[in-house]
């Protein structure tokens, strides 16, 4: 059995792993938003009854999103190794892990966006159209503003999921708290490391959820 890490070394490892996790989650959340939001909007507006009806485009998008959501993330991590190496030049480290984390999360967020936009009062859409607005006016003036609290709640849920994904990326040497837990907590049987990573992950989730809930409540109160 490996000897336990001393306190200074343990704290240094925890600090670096937490920083790596925050980096992965932050960048992946940005790319997830940039990919998932427009695709979710397109899933709504390109329906047969949508304001920009393109049924074939809608069918293809829906199929791709369903495929993305159906793959277990661990399988996706391994399947995307060639793509990750092509895009980043390596499959190890926090930057490399951002690729599968983003591709695993944005289909989920796209469906979140779709569901949030579906909850918008149809009267708002009809009012914009009655005033001569185009389909994109409907998106900008009615759908997105009205669905903003629900979108932020969905983004909060997605970021929490990203924290979990970043931990699983440790399976392929993705860095962060998951990698630390595997290399030191599991492989070296160090329960201090394992307990420390679990506590930090719990705190991160609670922090993200708490901040997200506060923002959503503030927005809902102003409406």
N, C-alpha and C positions, 0 to 999 in steps of 0.2 A: 504493500500500500504506500502511495506517495505521501510525503510529509505535507502538512497543511502550510498554506502561505502565511507569512507574517502579516501583521495588520497593515503596515505601510504599503506593501506590495498589493495586498488585497484591495485597499482603497484606490490605489492607482489604476488597477485593472478595472474596478467598478466604474471609476470616473471615465476612463477612455471608452469602455463598452457602452456606457450611458450616452456619451457624446456621439458615438457611432450610430446608436439606435435613433437618437433624435435627428441626426443627419439623414439617415435612410427614410425615416417616417416623413420628415419635412419635405424632402425632395420628391418622394413618391406621392405624397398628398398633392403637391403642386401639379405633377404630371397627371395624376388621376383626375383632378379637377379639370384640367385642360382637355383631357380626352373624354371623360365621362359626361361632362355637362353638355357639350354640343351634340354628342351622340344621343343622349337622353332627350334633348329637344327635338332632334330629327325623328326619333321614334314616335313622338307625339304628332308633329306637324305633317309627316309624310303618310299618315294613315289615309285610308279612302275618304274618311269624313274629316280629315285634317285641313288646315288652312293652306297647306302646300302639298296636295295629294300626290304621292309617288309610291304606289303600292309595292312595286318591285323593289325599290330601294329599301322600303320599310321591311319587306320580307327578308332581304339579305342581311340588313342590320340586326334584325331580331334573331336570325339564325346564328350569326356570329357571336352576339351577346350571350345567347343560350349556351353555345359551345364553351365560351370562356367561363361561364359560371358553373358549368357542370364538371369541370376538371378539378380534382383535389389539388390543393396548392402544392403539396409535396411532390406530386407527379409533375406539375407545371414547372417547379424548380429544376427538376432534372431534364425535362423535355426542352427547356429553353436554354440549356447550357451552350449549344452552338450559336444561338442568336446573341446571347450575352457576350460570348467571346468575340463575335463579329462586331458588335456595337462598342464594347468597352475595351476589348483587347485582353481581358482576363475574366475568369469566373470566380475569383476569390476577392474578398474584401467588401466593404460597405457599398462602394459605387457600383460594383457588379450586381449586388443584390437588388439594387433599385429597379433593374429591368424586370425580373420576374415579379417583384412585389407590385409594381405598377400594372403590369399586364394581368396580374391576378385580381387586382382590386377595381380597375376601371369598369369592367362589365357590371359588377355589383352596383357601383355608383350610378352608372347609366340607368339602370332599372329604378334606383331610388329617385333620380331626377324625373323619370317618366311618371312614376306614381305620384310625385309631388305636383307635377303639372296637371295631372288628371284631376286633382282635387280643386283646381281653380274654378270658380263660378263661371259657367258658360256665358252668363250674361255679360261679363267683362269682355270676353272675346267678341261677342256680337256687337257690343257698343263700339269697340275699336273698328270693326269692319263696317258698321253703319256710318261711321264718320269718314269713310274712304280710306282707312288704313290698309296696308298690305299685310301679307302673312308675317313678314319680319317685324312690322309694327306691332302685330299681335303678340309676338314673342317678347319684344323689348318693353312694350307699354302695359301688357296685361299678364302674360304667363309668368315671366320671371319675377317681376315685382310682387305679385300676389302670392307666389309660391316661396318667397324668400325664407320665411321662418322654417318651413318644411325642408327646404333645400339645406339650410344650415344644420338642422337636426340630422338630416341624412349624411351630411359631410362629417359631423361629429361621430356618428356611428361608423362611418368608413375609416376615419383616422384611428379609432379604437381597433378596428379590424387590421389596419396596417401595422399597428404595434404587435399584434399577434403574428402577422406574416413576417415581420422583421425578426422575430424570435425564431420562427421556423427556418428562416434562411441560414441560421447557424448550422443546419444539417450539411450544407455544402460549403461551409467556411465563409459565410456571408458577413462575419463580423458582428459586433453589437453584443447585447446581453445574451441572446440565444447561443451564439458561438462561445461566449465565456462559460455559460452553464454547461455546454456539452464538453468543452475541452478540459475544464477544471472541475466542475461540479459532478459530471457523470463519469468521464474517463479516469479522473483521479480520485473519485469517491470523496470529494470535499464538500461536506454538507453546508459549510459556511458560505461557500460561493453559491451553491444552489439556492440557499435561503435568501441570500442577499439579492440575487437576480430576480427571484420571485417577488420580493418586497418592492424593489424598484419598479418592476413592471406593473404591479398593482397600483403603486402611487402614480405612475404615468397615466394609466387608464382612468383613475379617479380624477386626476387633474384635467385631462382632456374632456371627460364627460361633464365635470362640474362647470368648466368654463363654457363649453358648448351649450349646456342647459341654461346658464345665466344669459347668454347672448340671445338665445331663442326666446326666452321669456321676456327679455327687454324689447325685442322686436314685436312680439305679439302684443305686448302692453301698449305700444305706441299706435297700433293699427286701430 
